[in-house]
Amino acid sequence: MASFKTLDDLGDITGKVALVRVDLNLPMQEGHASDVTRVEAVKPTILELADRGAKVLLLAHFGRPKGARHSTMSTSMVQGDVERVLDREIMFIPEVMGPVVEQSIGILRNGDIGLLDNVRFWPGEEANDAEFAKGIAAHGDFYVNDAFSAAHRAHASTEGLAHVLPAYAGRAMEKELKALDA
C-alpha cells in the first residue's frame, strides 16, 4: 500500500489553520443526532489538532442538497451534538470560503474549532471543481482527511484539497488505512 502522512508528520502547528474533512452526516431525530458514532470517531483528530494550537475548521456534508442551500441540511443542525461530544464550543461559519470564513478565522484563537457549512451547498463540491477546491484551500495551511466513509468520492473536499494543500490522514483515517494494509 502507498505510504501516507499522518498527524505525526506535522511539525509545530500553533496558529496554523487546519482544514479537516470529517463525516458529520448524522441521523437526526427530533432535531438532534440519534447516533453520534461518527463524531466520536473523529474526536481524537479534532482534539489533537486543537490541543496542539491549530485553528481547526471542520468541513463536512449533511444530506444531499444537490448544490443548493436548505436550512434543514445546514451543518448548524449538528453543531450542538458535535459540541456535546467534543465538550468544546464550536463557532458555526455559514460559508466554506470567502470573506466570512476569513473574518471567522481572525476571531478564532489558537486551539478553537470552527464548523463550516455544508460543503455540498456548492455545486463545485460534487463536481470536484479545481477552482472551488482552491477557494476553500485559500483559508487553510494544511488539509486533514478523517472522513473514511466519504473518501471514495472524488469531491473537492475529499480529493481536490489533497492536490492543493499538504495533506495528512487523521487518526480515524489512519486506523482504517492500516487495517486495509494488514
C-alpha positions in Angstrom: 0.0 0.0 0.0 1.2 3.5 -0.7 2.5 5.4 2.3 0.6 8.3 3.7 1.3 11.2 6.0 -0.3 11.3 9.4 -0.6 13.9 12.2 2.7 12.6 13.5 4.3 14.1 10.4 3.1 17.6 11.3 5.6 20.0 12.9 4.6 22.9 15.0 1.1 23.8 14.0 0.5 26.6 16.6 -1.6 29.3 14.9 -1.9 27.3 11.7 -5.4 26.7 10.1 -6.2 23.0 9.7 -9.0 22.2 7.1 -10.3 18.9 8.4 -12.7 16.8 6.4 -15.0 14.8 8.7 -18.2 12.8 8.3 -21.0 14.6 10.2 -23.8 13.2 8.1 -25.6 12.1 11.3 -29.0 10.5 11.5 -31.4 13.0 13.1 -34.5 12.6 15.2 -36.5 15.5 16.7 -33.7 18.0 15.9 -30.8 16.0 17.5 -28.5 13.3 16.3 -29.8 9.9 17.2 -26.3 8.4 16.7 -23.0 10.3 17.3 -20.6 7.4 16.4 -19.2 9.4 13.5 -18.4 12.3 15.8 -16.8 10.1 18.3 -14.6 8.6 15.5 -13.1 11.9 14.6 -12.9 13.3 18.1 -9.3 12.3 18.6 -8.1 14.1 15.5 -10.1 17.3 16.2 -8.9 17.5 19.8 -5.3 16.6 19.0 -5.1 19.4 16.4 -6.8 21.9 18.7 -4.7 20.9 21.7 -1.6 21.4 19.5 -2.7 25.0 18.9 -4.2 24.9 15.4 -7.3 26.7 14.4 -9.5 23.8 13.3 -12.0 24.2 10.5 -14.3 21.3 10.1 -15.5 20.5 6.5 -18.5 18.2 6.2 -21.6 17.4 4.2 -25.0 16.8 5.6 -27.6 15.2 3.4 -27.9 15.6 -0.3 -28.8 19.2 -1.0 -27.7 19.0 -4.7 -25.8 22.2 -4.8 -28.5 24.4 -3.2 -28.9 25.8 0.3 -31.5 24.2 2.5 -31.7 25.2 6.2 -32.6 21.7 7.2 -29.4 20.4 5.7 -27.1 23.0 7.2 -24.3 21.6 9.4 -25.6 24.0 12.0 -28.2 21.3 12.6 -25.4 19.1 14.2 -23.4 21.8 15.9 -24.8 21.1 19.3 -24.3 17.4 19.0 -20.7 17.9 18.0 -20.1 20.4 20.8 -21.5 17.9 23.3 -19.3 15.0 22.1 -16.1 17.2 21.9 -17.0 19.0 25.1 -15.9 22.2 23.4 -17.7 25.3 22.0 -17.6 25.5 18.2 -18.1 28.5 16.0 -20.5 28.0 13.2 -19.4 29.6 10.0 -22.2 29.8 7.3 -19.8 29.6 4.3 -16.9 27.4 3.2 -14.8 30.2 1.6 -14.7 33.9 1.2 -14.7 37.0 3.4 -17.0 35.4 6.1 -14.6 32.5 6.5 -11.5 34.8 6.6 -13.2 37.0 9.3 -14.1 34.0 11.3 -10.5 32.7 11.2 -9.4 36.1 12.5 -11.8 35.7 15.5 -10.8 32.1 16.3 -8.0 31.7 18.8 -5.3 29.0 18.6 -7.0 25.8 19.7 -10.5 26.9 18.7 -12.8 24.9 16.4 -15.0 26.3 13.6 -17.7 24.3 11.7 -18.1 25.4 8.1 -21.5 25.0 6.5 -22.5 22.0 4.4 -19.9 21.8 1.6 -22.5 20.2 -0.7 -24.4 23.5 -0.8 -21.9 24.5 -3.5 -22.1 22.7 -6.9 -18.3 22.8 -7.1 -18.1 20.2 -4.3 -19.6 17.2 -6.1 -18.1 18.3 -9.4 -14.6 18.3 -7.8 -14.1 21.7 -9.3 -10.4 22.7 -9.0 -11.2 26.4 -8.5 -13.7 25.6 -5.8 -11.1 23.4 -4.0 -8.6 26.3 -4.4 -11.1 28.7 -2.9 -11.5 26.5 0.2 -7.8 25.8 0.4 -7.0 29.6 0.4 -8.2 29.5 4.1 -6.0 26.7 5.3 -2.4 25.9 5.9 -2.9 22.1 5.6 -5.6 19.5 5.0 -6.5 16.5 7.1 -8.9 13.9 5.8 -10.6 11.9 8.6 -13.8 11.0 6.6 -13.1 7.4 5.6 -16.7 6.9 4.8 -16.6 9.7 2.1 -13.0 9.0 0.9 -14.2 7.1 -2.1 -15.9 10.1 -3.5 -13.9 12.3 -6.0 -15.3 15.6 -4.5 -13.5 18.8 -3.9 -13.4 18.3 -0.1 -12.2 14.7 -0.2 -9.9 14.6 -3.3 -9.4 18.1 -4.6 -8.0 19.7 -1.5 -5.3 17.0 -1.3 -3.8 18.4 -4.5 -3.8 22.0 -3.3 -2.6 21.7 0.3 -0.2 19.5 2.3 -2.4 16.5 3.1 -2.5 14.2 6.1 -4.6 11.3 7.3 -6.5 11.9 10.5 -6.4 9.3 13.3 -9.6 7.6 12.2 -8.5 7.5 8.5 -5.0 6.3 9.6 -6.6 3.4 11.6 -8.7 2.4 8.6 -5.8 2.5 6.1 -3.6 0.5 8.4 -6.4 -2.1 8.7 -6.6 -2.4 4.9 -2.9 -2.9 4.8 -2.9 -5.6 7.5 
